Amino acid sequence: MLTYLSRFATTFAAKFPFISKDPILKWCLTNTGIQTDRNGNIVPVKNQSPKQRIDGTAALLDCYVGLYEHYNEFTGAI
């Protein structure tokens, strides 16, 4: 079963062209790596240093999950 992070990664480049225009979000994304936990879930982690920030990536993923879970409600409202 695909996780939200997997779905996000597969559709990211094609559907979110605004990323290249936001230097802070782009920086957060370059600081983000992925790790698989013991249950097979993919989770975002900091690439190298604990001082790196991935807050922008986490916020973007939260928004994506909310949209994915409520997509029909969202498209019905617009």
Residue frames as a rotation matrix with the C-alpha (Angstrom) as fourth column:
MET 1
0.577 0.817 0.000 0.00
0.817 -0.577 0.000 0.00
0.000 0.000 -1.000 0.00
LEU 2
-0.214 -0.647 0.731 1.33
0.599 -0.679 -0.425 3.41
0.772 0.347 0.533 -0.95
THR 3
-0.135 0.117 -0.984 1.78
0.901 -0.398 -0.171 5.89
-0.412 -0.910 -0.052 1.85
TYR 4
0.857 0.466 -0.218 0.98
0.371 -0.854 -0.365 9.57
-0.356 0.232 -0.905 1.54
LEU 5
0.235 -0.851 -0.469 4.68
-0.393 -0.525 0.755 10.37
-0.889 0.007 -0.458 1.20
SER 6
-0.552 -0.399 0.732 4.99
0.423 0.622 0.658 7.87
-0.718 0.674 -0.175 -1.66
ARG 7
0.311 0.760 0.570 1.99
0.929 -0.117 -0.350 9.36
-0.199 0.639 -0.743 -3.45
PHE 8
0.813 -0.037 -0.581 3.30
0.032 -0.994 0.108 12.84
-0.582 -0.106 -0.806 -2.84
ALA 9
-0.166 -0.981 -0.103 6.71
-0.196 -0.069 0.978 11.99
-0.966 0.182 -0.181 -4.26
THR 10
-0.459 -0.009 0.888 5.25
0.725 0.575 0.380 10.45
-0.514 0.818 -0.257 -7.42
THR 11
0.395 0.714 0.578 3.03
0.910 -0.392 -0.137 13.44
0.128 0.580 -0.804 -8.24
PHE 12
0.296 -0.282 -0.913 5.21
0.589 -0.698 0.407 16.18
-0.752 -0.658 -0.041 -6.81
ALA 13
-0.658 -0.733 -0.173 7.19
0.331 -0.488 0.807 17.45
-0.676 0.474 0.564 -9.79
ALA 14
-0.712 0.406 0.574 4.31
0.623 -0.014 0.782 17.49
0.326 0.914 -0.242 -12.27
LYS 15
0.212 0.977 0.038 1.62
0.791 -0.194 0.580 19.01
0.574 -0.093 -0.814 -10.06
PHE 16
0.758 0.039 -0.651 3.54
0.538 -0.600 0.591 21.49
-0.368 -0.799 -0.476 -7.92
PRO 17
0.261 -0.701 0.664 5.59
0.809 -0.215 -0.546 23.77
0.526 0.680 0.511 -10.20
PHE 18
0.801 0.106 0.590 5.50
-0.122 -0.935 0.333 26.59
0.587 -0.339 -0.735 -7.62
ILE 19
0.831 -0.497 -0.250 8.28
0.471 0.390 0.791 24.91
-0.296 -0.775 0.558 -5.63
SER 20
0.013 -0.904 0.427 11.03
0.987 -0.058 -0.152 26.27
0.162 0.423 0.891 -7.86
LYS 21
0.082 0.086 0.993 9.83
0.237 -0.969 0.064 29.81
0.968 0.230 -0.100 -7.07
ASP 22
0.864 0.253 0.435 10.03
-0.352 -0.314 0.882 29.46
0.360 -0.915 -0.182 -3.27
PRO 23
0.009 -0.982 -0.187 13.66
-0.439 0.165 -0.883 29.32
0.898 0.090 -0.430 -2.08
ILE 24
-0.370 -0.135 0.919 12.83
-0.928 0.097 -0.359 28.48
-0.040 -0.986 -0.161 1.56
LEU 25
0.622 0.656 0.427 10.57
-0.607 0.749 -0.266 25.56
-0.494 -0.094 0.864 0.65
LYS 26
0.748 -0.431 -0.504 13.12
-0.285 0.477 -0.831 24.36
0.599 0.766 0.234 -1.87
TRP 27
-0.307 -0.887 0.345 15.80
-0.709 -0.028 -0.704 24.50
0.635 -0.460 -0.621 0.87
CYS 28
-0.057 0.372 0.927 13.56
-0.891 0.400 -0.215 22.53
-0.450 -0.838 0.308 3.26
LEU 29
0.894 0.438 -0.095 12.95
-0.424 0.759 -0.495 19.90
-0.145 0.483 0.864 0.59
THR 30
0.372 -0.830 -0.416 16.68
-0.351 0.289 -0.891 19.49
0.859 0.477 -0.183 -0.06
ASN 31
-0.475 -0.519 0.711 17.18
-0.840 0.027 -0.542 18.95
0.262 -0.854 -0.449 3.69
THR 32
0.281 0.743 0.608 14.58
-0.849 0.488 -0.204 16.17
-0.448 -0.459 0.768 3.73
GLY 33
-0.780 -0.430 -0.454 15.37
-0.572 0.785 0.239 12.50
0.254 0.446 -0.858 3.35
ILE 34
0.392 0.915 -0.098 13.16
-0.785 0.388 0.482 9.46
0.479 -0.112 0.871 3.74
GLN 35
-0.796 -0.546 0.261 13.36
-0.601 0.665 -0.444 6.54
0.069 -0.510 -0.857 6.08
THR 36
0.012 0.785 -0.619 11.30
-0.366 0.579 0.728 3.36
0.930 0.218 0.294 6.24
ASP 37
-0.174 -0.020 0.985 10.11
-0.984 0.033 -0.173 2.31
-0.029 -0.999 -0.026 9.68
ARG 38
-0.879 -0.272 0.392 9.60
-0.323 0.944 -0.067 -1.28
-0.352 -0.186 -0.917 10.84
ASN 39
-0.050 0.941 0.336 5.98
0.153 0.339 -0.928 -1.24
-0.987 0.005 -0.161 9.60
GLY 40
-0.319 -0.164 0.933 7.04
0.909 0.227 0.351 -0.31
-0.270 0.960 0.077 6.07
ASN 41
0.797 0.598 -0.083 5.89
0.565 -0.787 -0.246 3.31
-0.212 0.150 -0.966 6.31
ILE 42
-0.159 -0.819 0.552 8.00
0.853 -0.395 -0.341 5.99
0.497 0.417 0.761 4.68
VAL 43
0.718 0.352 -0.600 8.65
0.647 -0.656 0.390 8.99
-0.256 -0.668 -0.699 6.93
PRO 44
0.621 -0.520 0.587 10.48
0.106 -0.686 -0.720 12.27
0.777 0.509 -0.371 6.28
VAL 45
0.646 -0.515 -0.563 13.73
0.693 0.087 0.716 12.76
-0.320 -0.853 0.413 8.20
LYS 46
0.752 -0.505 -0.423 16.52
-0.506 -0.854 0.120 15.33
-0.422 0.124 -0.898 8.29
ASN 47
0.836 -0.410 -0.364 19.25
-0.157 0.457 -0.876 14.39
0.525 0.789 0.317 5.80
GLN 48
0.073 -0.948 -0.309 22.42
0.399 0.311 -0.862 15.04
0.914 -0.061 0.401 7.75
SER 49
-0.858 -0.508 0.082 22.51
0.177 -0.442 -0.879 17.60
0.483 -0.740 0.469 10.52
PRO 50
-0.243 0.797 -0.554 19.98
0.968 0.163 -0.189 18.08
-0.060 -0.582 -0.811 13.34
LYS 51
-0.483 0.005 -0.875 20.26
0.216 -0.969 -0.124 21.83
-0.848 -0.249 0.467 12.64
GLN 52
-0.979 0.185 0.085 18.71
0.058 -0.149 0.987 21.45
0.195 0.971 0.135 9.18
ARG 53
-0.513 0.858 -0.024 15.06
-0.464 -0.301 -0.833 22.43
-0.722 -0.416 0.553 8.87
ILE 54
-0.950 0.299 0.090 12.35
0.256 0.579 0.774 20.32
0.179 0.758 -0.627 7.23
ASP 55
-0.575 0.759 -0.306 9.37
0.191 -0.239 -0.952 22.24
-0.796 -0.606 -0.008 8.62
GLY 56
-0.316 0.436 -0.843 8.32
-0.838 -0.545 0.032 23.42
-0.446 0.716 0.537 5.16
THR 57
-0.738 0.003 -0.675 8.30
-0.416 0.786 0.458 19.84
0.532 0.619 -0.578 3.89
ALA 58
-0.875 0.419 -0.242 6.27
0.467 0.602 -0.647 18.68
-0.125 -0.679 -0.723 6.89
ALA 59
-0.407 0.746 -0.527 3.73
-0.213 -0.639 -0.739 21.48
-0.888 -0.188 0.419 6.38
LEU 60
-0.405 0.211 -0.890 3.44
-0.914 -0.102 0.392 20.71
-0.008 0.972 0.234 2.67
LEU 61
-0.861 0.067 -0.504 2.89
-0.011 0.989 0.150 17.01
0.509 0.134 -0.850 3.43
ASP 62
-0.739 0.635 -0.227 0.24
0.336 0.055 -0.940 17.88
-0.584 -0.771 -0.254 6.03
CYS 63
-0.268 0.629 -0.729 -1.59
-0.684 -0.657 -0.316 19.95
-0.678 0.414 0.607 3.41
TYR 64
-0.574 -0.019 -0.819 -1.31
-0.729 0.466 0.501 17.17
0.372 0.884 -0.281 0.86
VAL 65
-0.937 0.242 -0.251 -2.69
0.322 0.877 -0.358 14.58
0.133 -0.416 -0.900 3.29
GLY 66
-0.508 0.782 -0.360 -5.61
0.041 -0.395 -0.918 16.87
-0.860 -0.481 0.169 4.14
LEU 67
-0.237 0.389 -0.890 -6.37
-0.919 -0.386 0.076 17.39
-0.314 0.837 0.449 0.47
TYR 68
-0.770 -0.127 -0.625 -6.04
-0.421 0.838 0.348 13.68
0.480 0.531 -0.698 -0.32
GLU 69
-0.889 0.421 -0.179 -8.36
0.429 0.632 -0.645 12.65
-0.159 -0.651 -0.743 2.53
HIS 70
-0.090 0.886 -0.454 -10.98
0.335 -0.403 -0.852 15.30
-0.938 -0.228 -0.261 1.68
TYR 71
-0.919 -0.395 -0.004 -10.53
0.121 -0.292 0.949 15.54
-0.376 0.871 0.316 -2.09
ASN 72
-0.488 0.800 0.348 -14.17
0.786 0.229 0.575 14.88
0.380 0.554 -0.740 -2.98
GLU 73
0.370 0.583 -0.723 -15.34
0.837 -0.548 -0.013 17.52
-0.404 -0.600 -0.690 -0.49
PHE 74
-0.309 -0.612 -0.728 -12.82
0.192 -0.790 0.583 19.97
-0.932 0.040 0.361 -1.89
THR 75
-0.976 -0.077 0.205 -13.73
0.210 -0.077 0.975 19.46
-0.059 0.994 0.092 -5.53
GLY 76
-0.179 0.982 0.062 -17.43
0.944 0.154 0.291 19.61
0.276 0.110 -0.955 -4.66
ALA 77
0.285 0.257 -0.923 -16.97
0.692 -0.722 0.012 23.00
-0.664 -0.642 -0.384 -3.00
ILE 78
-0.515 -0.563 -0.646 -15.26
-0.017 -0.747 0.664 24.67
-0.857 0.353 0.376 -5.97
